[in-house]
């Protein structure tokens, strides 16, 4: 009986090879999960920037309805612009808080008249590469 107990207890332990194999499998699975998460995060940042750009663009349209012109810059959505003849028409603030930074920590860009839109301003983010004028820039629609 003693021999059986000894044999069973020696077989119940894992070998070093088995433990290393399990660790390798876990590392591979972890690498795959991180790779998928990174792609999802990039897409989420692009979607967030597009939503913010479109929201700011809508607020510029509201400003235009009140003031009969588009804002000289994005700060006019928060505080009444100085030196404007019809400043009494300003019904702002048009944004609840200051214009946010894009998901990559940069200011949104503003240009009126726009080069992409003849009838409204261009509002854009430099996108993930943080460079202006590249294919990944995110513009208002």
WOLINLIN-V525878 format. One record per residue. RES is the residue in one letter. PHI is phi in degrees with one decimal (* if undefined). BURIAL is b if it has 24 or more other C-alpha atoms within 12 Angstrom, else e. Layout:
RES | PHI | BURIAL
RES | PHI | BURIAL
This chain:
X | * | e
X | -64.0 | e
X | -63.3 | e
X | -62.6 | e
X | -64.9 | e
X | -66.9 | e
X | -63.9 | e
X | -63.9 | e
X | -69.0 | e
X | -74.4 | e
X | -81.3 | e
X | -74.3 | e
X | -84.1 | e
X | -88.3 | e
X | -82.6 | e
X | -60.3 | e
X | -63.1 | e
X | -64.2 | e
X | -64.2 | e
X | -63.7 | e
X | -62.9 | e
X | -63.5 | e
X | -62.9 | e
X | -61.9 | e
X | -61.4 | e
X | -64.2 | e
X | -65.1 | e
X | -63.2 | e
X | -62.7 | e
X | -63.5 | e
X | -63.4 | e
X | -64.2 | e
X | -64.7 | e
X | -64.4 | e
X | -61.5 | e
X | -70.0 | e
X | -65.8 | e
X | -62.0 | e
X | -65.3 | e
X | -68.0 | e
X | -66.3 | e
X | -62.1 | e
X | -65.3 | e
X | -64.2 | e
X | -65.2 | b
X | -64.0 | b
X | -64.3 | e
X | -64.9 | e
X | -64.2 | b
X | -63.1 | b
X | -64.5 | b
X | -67.2 | b
X | -61.2 | b
X | -66.3 | b
X | -65.9 | b
X | -62.2 | b
X | -61.3 | b
X | -63.6 | b
X | -67.7 | b
X | -65.3 | b
X | -65.9 | e
X | -64.1 | b
X | -57.9 | b
X | -62.0 | b
X | -63.1 | e
X | -79.6 | e
X | -100.4 | b
X | 61.3 | e
X | -162.7 | b
X | -81.9 | b
X | -62.6 | b
X | -66.9 | b
X | -156.7 | b
X | -71.0 | b
X | -67.9 | b
X | -69.2 | b
X | -77.8 | b
X | -104.6 | b
X | -129.7 | e
X | -61.0 | b
X | -71.6 | b
X | -86.5 | e
X | 74.1 | e
X | -108.0 | e
X | -63.0 | e
X | -102.0 | e
X | -61.8 | e
X | -69.3 | e
X | -79.4 | e
X | -64.7 | b
X | -112.1 | e
X | -81.7 | b
X | -75.1 | e
X | -87.5 | b
X | -120.6 | b
X | -67.0 | e
X | -143.5 | e
X | -56.9 | e
X | -58.8 | b
X | -71.0 | b
X | -78.2 | e
X | -70.4 | b
X | -59.5 | b
X | -100.8 | e
X | 87.6 | e
X | -108.7 | e
X | -70.9 | b
X | -73.1 | b
X | -93.8 | b
X | -140.2 | b
X | -147.5 | b
X | -137.7 | b
X | -68.8 | e
X | -80.5 | e
X | -90.3 | e
X | -95.7 | e
X | -123.6 | e
X | -78.4 | e
X | -103.1 | e
X | -153.9 | b
X | -74.3 | b
X | -91.0 | b
X | -128.5 | b
X | -153.3 | b
X | -112.5 | b
X | -71.1 | b
X | 80.6 | b
X | -62.1 | b
X | -84.2 | e
X | 61.5 | e
X | -125.9 | e
X | -78.2 | e
X | 82.5 | e
X | -105.9 | e
X | -65.8 | e
X | -93.0 | e
X | -63.6 | b
X | -114.7 | b
X | -106.9 | b
X | -69.1 | b
X | -91.7 | e
